[in-house]
Amino acid sequence: MRGSGRVRDVEQGPAAAEDAGEPLDLAGVGVGPFNLSLAALGDGLPGLRCAFYEQRAAFRWHPGLLIEGATLQVPFLADLVTLADPASPWSFLRFLRERQRLFPFYFAERFHIERAEYDAYCRWVSEGVPGLHFGHQVDAVRWNAELGVFQVDFTQLDAYGEAEALGRSYARNVVLGIGTAPHVPRVLRPLAEAPSVPVYHSSAYLEHREELLGAGHVTVVGSGQSGAEVFLDLLRRRPLGRERLHWLTRSAAFAPMEYSKLGLEHFTPDYTRYFHGLPERVRDGLLPRQWQLHKAVDAETLAAVHDELYRRTLLLDSGGAAGGDTGQGGDGGGWPDAVLTPGVRVRTAGRGGGSRLELHLEHAEQQERSVLTTDAVVLATGYTERPADGMLAALDPYLRRDGSDRPLVDQEYRLVLDPVVTGSVFVQNAERHTHGVGAPDLGLAAHRSAVILNAVTGRESYPLPQRTAFTRFGLGADRSGAGAAGRSATVGV
């Protein structure tokens, strides 16, 4: 019963109930898309014993950003399994067939599906793949030297998210897929954390959309894909001529994402291998310069923003405004009341007069400062890797770190541990510093899962391509995978 304060003990978790004396081959922490991909591909390997533990009661993928019409930035082939096993029963096309939507999808000719449909697909997989345990919070992962396995301690939660039982499982290998957490800039945290202050991260946008539509003036901070989608959605829903919107970004421009076919080869296993082989200082210097590969906005969304702004100028010029100011900043004419300003950072923020908020801005190129008064703020400021320090505290003495005190991760996505630990801890979407911009990309999910499963099973459970890009990254053929195809490392120019 809720609030009873009694927590029962469980000898081992449900995954080990079938054979309490035999440890799992793989225990997963977290069930987001990446570990869900691993579980789906693992389901196709006979004899592999896996269990995945997730604190949430059910699978949901960014529910606050499932805006109507918003699409994935990767093609539907980048589902959980297809790029490693096109014949898997857990593919997106199989999902469509099960839902009797395969022919409608065929005629729709959609290469990029809506986010809501991807979420529905993932939930379908999560409800069918065995070995997934929702409502289980992993508290600690320890190495049991006596047994030669990892000890995974967890708390089973009830429907209210309160502790119901304590449990423990043993596994030869562990994979961390705990995802990312919304990033709130330090200067805005006091407002975002204060009760009843309308400052929300974009991850919770839909939850607060009606409140934001009712606010007098709304400011969107951040120019990635989420910022563009939130701004566009607000723009389409606010009154003509009284939009009262600001869109601010530190970036020098509202820039389109690099989406050329050769540019996309940065999201191939070839580039991942090349990046992993670079010196640490080179990798660290590369990542900030590659922001347009993954932090910008797809061209279609930018075009939709411009189209909506232009459409409103036509309506305003024809007298379509329902009263109120029809121009921004007193300009008059047919301009919607929406301001888009790049190259601006928020220096400080606080409460203004009454319930209003003040954002103290600085323009990077002009070196000028100003104050923007607004009624609500949406922070499209991205995500950071969710810390696993507490969960892995017992493993910290075994972890090997780089010059910036980050965990070293080998080419097969394993944390580099002291040799006394004979098991492996794999990571998913926590290795950008070692594997590059493709770490959080859905398009590499199935391939990374296959790499991990091959390492766990000690055999080629999923054959992997030797070459995946036309671009040869670097002069060493072995770095791009071309060496495996028998090519010489000598390059003629």
C-alpha positions in Angstrom: 0.0 0.0 0.0 1.2 3.5 -0.8 2.9 5.2 2.2 3.2 2.0 4.2 6.9 2.5 4.5 7.6 -1.3 4.1 9.9 -2.5 1.5 10.3 -6.2 0.9 13.5 -7.9 -0.2 13.8 -10.0 -3.3 16.7 -12.5 -3.7 17.2 -11.9 -7.4 15.4 -9.9 -10.0 12.7 -11.3 -12.2 15.1 -11.8 -15.0 17.0 -14.4 -13.0 14.0 -16.1 -11.6 14.1 -18.9 -14.2 17.5 -20.1 -13.1 18.7 -18.4 -9.9 22.1 -20.1 -10.1 23.0 -18.8 -13.6 23.9 -15.2 -14.1 22.5 -13.1 -16.9 24.7 -12.7 -20.0 23.7 -9.0 -20.1 22.0 -6.6 -17.7 20.8 -3.3 -19.2 20.2 -0.2 -17.2 17.6 2.1 -18.8 15.2 1.4 -21.6 15.4 4.2 -24.1 15.6 3.7 -27.9 19.3 2.5 -27.7 18.8 -0.2 -25.1 15.5 -1.1 -26.6 17.4 -1.7 -29.9 19.8 -3.9 -28.0 17.0 -5.9 -26.4 15.2 -6.3 -29.7 18.3 -7.6 -31.5 19.3 -9.7 -28.5 15.9 -11.4 -28.7 17.0 -12.9 -32.0 20.0 -14.7 -30.4 19.1 -18.2 -29.0 20.4 -18.8 -25.5 21.3 -15.2 -24.7 19.9 -14.3 -21.2 19.2 -10.6 -20.9 17.3 -8.3 -18.6 16.8 -4.5 -18.9 15.7 -2.3 -16.0 13.9 1.0 -16.4 12.7 3.3 -13.7 9.7 4.7 -15.6 6.5 2.7 -15.6 6.4 2.4 -19.4 8.3 3.4 -22.5 7.9 7.0 -23.7 10.2 8.9 -26.1 10.4 12.7 -25.5 6.6 13.0 -24.9 6.9 16.8 -24.4 8.1 17.2 -28.0 5.7 15.0 -29.9 4.3 18.1 -31.7 1.8 17.4 -34.4 3.6 17.0 -37.7 7.1 17.0 -36.3 9.2 14.3 -38.0 12.4 12.4 -37.2 15.6 13.7 -38.7 16.6 10.2 -39.8 14.8 8.0 -42.3 12.5 5.2 -41.2 15.1 2.6 -42.0 17.0 3.9 -38.9 14.6 2.0 -36.7 15.7 -0.2 -33.8 16.9 -3.1 -35.9 16.9 -2.9 -39.6 20.4 -1.6 -40.3 21.8 -4.6 -38.5 19.1 -7.2 -39.2 16.5 -6.3 -42.0 14.7 -9.6 -41.3 14.1 -8.9 -37.6 10.5 -9.3 -36.4 10.9 -5.9 -34.6 11.3 -3.7 -37.6 9.3 -0.6 -38.3 7.8 -2.2 -41.4 6.7 -5.2 -39.3 5.1 -2.7 -36.9 3.2 -1.2 -39.8 2.0 -4.6 -41.0 0.8 -5.5 -37.5 -1.1 -2.2 -37.4 -2.5 -2.8 -41.0 -0.9 0.4 -42.2 1.7 -1.0 -44.5 -0.1 -0.2 -47.7 -1.1 3.4 -46.6 2.5 4.0 -45.7 3.6 2.7 -49.0 1.3 5.1 -50.8 2.2 8.0 -48.5 5.8 7.8 -49.8 7.3 9.0 -46.5 11.0 8.6 -45.9 10.9 10.6 -42.6 8.2 9.5 -40.2 6.5 11.6 -37.5 7.9 11.5 -34.1 4.6 10.3 -32.6 4.7 7.3 -34.9 8.3 6.5 -33.9 7.2 6.7 -30.3 4.3 4.3 -31.0 6.6 1.9 -32.8 9.0 1.9 -29.9 6.2 1.3 -27.4 5.0 -1.6 -29.6 8.5 -3.2 -29.4 8.7 -2.5 -25.6 5.5 -4.3 -25.1 6.6 -7.4 -27.1 10.3 -8.0 -26.5 10.9 -10.2 -23.4 13.2 -9.3 -20.6 12.2 -5.6 -20.1 11.3 -4.6 -16.5 9.7 -1.3 -16.1 9.2 0.3 -12.7 12.7 -0.9 -11.6 15.2 1.7 -10.5 18.9 0.5 -10.6 20.6 1.8 -7.5 24.1 0.4 -7.8 26.3 -1.8 -10.0 29.2 -3.6 -8.3 31.9 -6.1 -9.3 31.6 -9.3 -7.2 35.2 -10.6 -7.5 34.3 -13.8 -5.6 31.6 -14.8 -8.1 33.3 -13.1 -11.1 30.1 -11.3 -12.1 28.5 -7.9 -11.7 26.0 -7.4 -8.9 23.0 -5.2 -9.9 21.0 -3.8 -7.0 17.6 -2.3 -7.8 14.4 -1.0 -6.2 11.1 -2.2 -7.6 8.6 0.7 -7.7 4.9 0.7 -7.3 2.4 2.5 -9.5 3.1 5.7 -7.7 6.8 5.5 -8.1 7.5 4.6 -4.5 9.7 1.8 -3.3 7.9 -1.6 -3.1 10.7 -4.1 -3.1 14.5 -4.4 -3.2 16.1 -6.8 -5.6 19.4 -8.0 -7.0 20.5 -9.6 -10.2 23.9 -11.0 -11.3 25.3 -10.5 -14.8 28.5 -11.2 -16.7 28.1 -7.9 -18.6 26.3 -4.7 -18.1 25.2 -2.0 -20.5 24.3 1.6 -19.5 21.6 3.3 -21.6 20.4 5.8 -19.1 20.0 8.6 -21.7 20.3 12.3 -21.3 18.8 15.0 -19.1 17.5 18.4 -20.1 20.2 21.1 -19.9 19.2 24.3 -18.3 21.9 27.1 -18.4 23.2 28.1 -15.0 22.0 31.7 -15.3 18.4 30.5 -15.9 18.3 27.7 -13.3 16.9 29.8 -10.4 13.9 30.8 -12.6 13.4 27.3 -14.0 13.5 25.8 -10.6 11.3 28.3 -8.9 7.6 27.2 -8.4 5.0 29.0 -10.5 7.5 30.7 -12.8 6.7 30.0 -16.5 10.3 29.0 -17.5 10.2 25.5 -19.1 12.6 23.3 -20.9 11.5 22.4 -24.4 11.3 18.7 -23.2 8.1 19.7 -21.3 6.7 21.9 -24.0 3.4 20.1 -24.8 2.7 19.8 -21.1 2.7 23.6 -20.8 1.6 24.6 -24.3 -1.8 26.0 -23.3 -0.2 28.1 -20.6 2.3 29.4 -23.1 -0.4 30.2 -25.7 -2.1 32.3 -23.0 1.0 34.2 -22.0 1.3 37.8 -23.2 4.8 37.4 -24.6 6.9 34.3 -25.0 10.6 33.9 -25.6 12.2 30.8 -27.1 15.9 30.4 -26.3 18.0 28.1 -28.5 18.1 27.4 -32.2 18.4 23.7 -32.5 15.7 21.5 -34.0 13.6 21.6 -30.8 13.8 25.4 -30.6 12.7 25.7 -34.2 9.8 23.3 -33.8 8.6 25.1 -30.6 8.8 28.5 -32.2 6.9 27.3 -35.3 4.2 25.7 -33.3 3.7 28.8 -31.1 3.8 31.1 -34.2 1.1 29.0 -35.9 -1.2 29.1 -32.9 -0.9 32.7 -31.7 -3.1 35.5 -32.9 -2.3 37.2 -36.2 -0.6 40.5 -35.6 -0.3 39.8 -31.9 2.2 36.9 -32.0 4.4 38.6 -29.4 7.3 36.1 -29.9 11.0 36.3 -29.5 13.4 33.6 -30.7 17.0 34.0 -29.5 20.1 32.0 -30.1 23.8 32.2 -29.3 24.6 30.8 -32.7 25.7 33.3 -35.4 22.7 32.3 -37.5 19.6 30.2 -37.7 21.6 27.7 -39.6 20.4 24.6 -41.5 21.7 21.2 -40.6 24.3 19.6 -42.8 22.2 17.1 -44.7 24.2 16.5 -47.9 24.7 12.9 -48.8 28.5 13.0 -48.3 28.0 15.1 -45.1 25.8 12.4 -43.7 28.7 10.0 -43.9 29.9 11.4 -40.6 27.2 9.2 -39.2 28.6 6.0 -40.5 30.6 3.3 -38.7 33.5 4.2 -40.9 33.7 7.7 -39.4 33.1 6.4 -35.9 36.2 4.2 -36.3 38.2 7.0 -37.7 37.2 9.4 -34.9 38.0 6.8 -32.2 41.5 6.5 -33.6 42.3 10.2 -33.3 44.3 11.6 -30.4 42.2 12.9 -27.5 43.1 16.6 -28.1 42.2 16.3 -31.8 38.8 14.8 -30.9 38.1 17.5 -28.4 38.9 20.2 -30.9 36.7 18.6 -33.6 33.4 18.2 -31.7 32.6 21.9 -31.2 33.3 22.6 -34.9 30.9 20.0 -36.0 27.8 21.6 -34.4 26.1 22.0 -37.7 26.0 18.2 -38.2 23.7 17.7 -35.2 22.7 20.9 -33.4 21.3 22.9 -36.3 17.8 22.8 -37.9 16.6 20.8 -40.8 16.0 23.0 -43.9 12.3 22.1 -44.1 11.6 23.4 -40.6 13.4 26.6 -41.3 11.5 27.0 -44.6 8.2 26.3 -42.7 9.1 29.1 -40.2 9.8 31.5 -43.1 6.6 30.5 -44.9 4.5 31.0 -41.9 6.0 34.5 -41.3 5.5 35.4 -44.9 1.9 34.1 -44.9 1.1 36.4 -42.0 2.6 39.4 -43.8 0.1 38.8 -46.6 -2.8 38.5 -44.2 -1.8 41.6 -42.3 -1.4 43.6 -45.5 -4.9 42.6 -46.5 -6.2 43.8 -43.1 -6.6 40.4 -41.6 -5.4 41.3 -38.1 -8.0 40.9 -35.4 -7.1 44.2 -33.8 -4.0 45.1 -31.8 -0.6 46.2 -33.0 0.1 44.9 -36.5 3.8 45.7 -36.6 6.8 44.9 -34.5 8.7 47.6 -32.6 6.4 50.3 -34.0 7.3 49.6 -37.7 3.7 49.1 -38.7 3.0 47.6 -42.1 2.4 43.9 -42.6 5.0 42.4 -40.3 4.0 39.9 -37.7 5.1 40.7 -34.1 7.9 38.1 -34.0 11.5 38.9 -33.5 14.3 36.4 -34.5 17.8 37.4 -33.2 20.9 35.2 -33.6 24.3 35.9 -32.0 22.7 36.7 -28.6 23.4 35.1 -25.2 21.5 35.5 -21.9 23.9 37.0 -19.4 21.6 37.0 -16.4 17.9 36.6 -15.8 15.4 37.5 -13.0 12.0 38.6 -12.0 10.9 42.0 -13.3 7.9 44.1 -12.3 4.9 42.1 -11.3 5.0 38.6 -12.8 7.2 39.5 -15.7 10.6 38.1 -16.4 13.7 40.0 -17.5 16.4 38.5 -19.7 19.7 40.5 -19.8 21.1 40.0 -23.2 24.5 40.5 -24.9 25.1 40.6 -28.6 28.4 38.8 -29.5 29.3 40.9 -32.6 28.0 44.3 -31.6 29.2 43.9 -28.0 25.9 45.6 -26.9 23.7 44.8 -24.1 19.9 45.1 -23.6 17.1 43.8 -21.4 14.2 41.8 -22.8 11.0 41.7 -20.8 8.8 38.7 -21.3 6.1 36.7 -19.7 7.3 33.1 -20.3 10.4 31.4 -21.6 11.0 28.1 -23.4 14.5 26.8 -23.1 15.5 24.8 -26.2 18.9 24.4 -24.7 19.6 20.8 -25.4 20.5 17.8 -23.2 23.5 16.6 -21.3 24.6 13.0 -20.6 22.8 11.8 -17.5 25.5 11.2 -14.8 26.0 7.6 -13.7 28.5 8.4 -10.9 26.2 7.4 -8.0 25.2 4.1 -9.7 28.8 3.3 -10.6 30.5 4.5 -7.5 31.6 1.0 -6.5 33.3 0.7 -9.9 35.1 4.0 -9.8 38.4 2.5 -8.5 38.5 0.2 -11.6 37.6 2.9 -14.2 40.4 4.2 -16.5 40.0 7.9 -17.5 41.4 10.3 -20.1 43.2 13.6 -19.6 39.9 15.3 -18.9 38.9 12.8 -16.3 36.3 11.2 -18.6 35.9 7.4 -18.8 37.9 5.8 -21.6 35.7 3.8 -24.0 37.1 1.3 -26.3 36.1 0.8 -29.9 33.4 -1.8 -29.0 31.7 0.7 -26.6 33.2 -0.8 -23.4 34.4 1.2 -20.5 38.1 0.5 -20.0 38.4 -1.2 -16.6 41.1 -2.6 -14.5 42.0 -6.1 -15.9 40.9 -7.6 -12.5 37.3 -7.0 -13.7 36.8 -9.7 -16.2 33.2 -8.6 -17.2 32.4 -5.7 -19.5 30.4 -2.5 -18.9 29.1 -1.1 -22.2 27.8 2.4 -22.7 25.2 3.8 -25.2 25.1 7.6 -25.9 27.7 8.4 -23.3 30.7 8.1 -25.6 30.7 11.3 -27.8 34.1 12.2 -26.6 35.5 8.9 -27.9 33.2 8.0 -30.8 32.1 11.4 -32.2 28.9 13.1 -33.3 27.2 9.8 -34.1 26.9 8.7 -30.5 23.4 10.1 -30.0 22.2 9.5 -33.5 19.3 7.1 -34.0 20.8 6.0 -37.3 23.7 4.2 -35.6 21.6 2.5 -32.9 21.2 -0.9 -34.6 24.9 -1.0 -35.6 26.1 -0.2 -32.1 23.8 -2.8 -30.6 25.2 -5.4 -33.1 28.8 -4.5 -32.1 27.9 -4.9 -28.4 26.1 -8.2 -28.9 29.0 -9.6 -31.0 31.3 -8.6 -28.1 29.0 -10.2 -25.5 28.6 -13.5 -27.4 32.2 -13.7 -28.5 31.1 -14.4 -32.1 29.8 -12.7 -35.2 26.2 -13.0 -34.1 25.4 -10.1 -36.5 27.7 -9.7 -39.5 28.8 -6.1 -39.9 29.7 -4.3 -43.1 33.5 -3.7 -43.6 32.8 -0.4 -45.3 29.9 2.0 -45.0 31.1 5.3 -46.6 32.4 6.5 -49.9 34.5 9.0 -48.0 37.9 7.7 -46.8 38.5 9.5 -43.5 42.2 9.9 -43.1 45.1 8.4 -44.9 45.3 5.1 -43.0 43.0 2.6 -44.8 42.4 0.6 -41.6 40.7 3.6 -40.0 37.9 3.8 -42.6 37.4 0.1 -42.9 38.9 0.0 -46.4 41.8 -2.0 -45.2 39.4 -5.0 -44.5 38.5 -4.8 -48.2 42.1 -5.5 -49.1 43.0 -1.9 -50.2 46.5 -0.5 -49.8 47.3 2.1 -47.2 49.3 4.0 -49.9 47.1 6.7 -51.4 47.9 8.3 -54.7 47.1 11.9 -55.2 
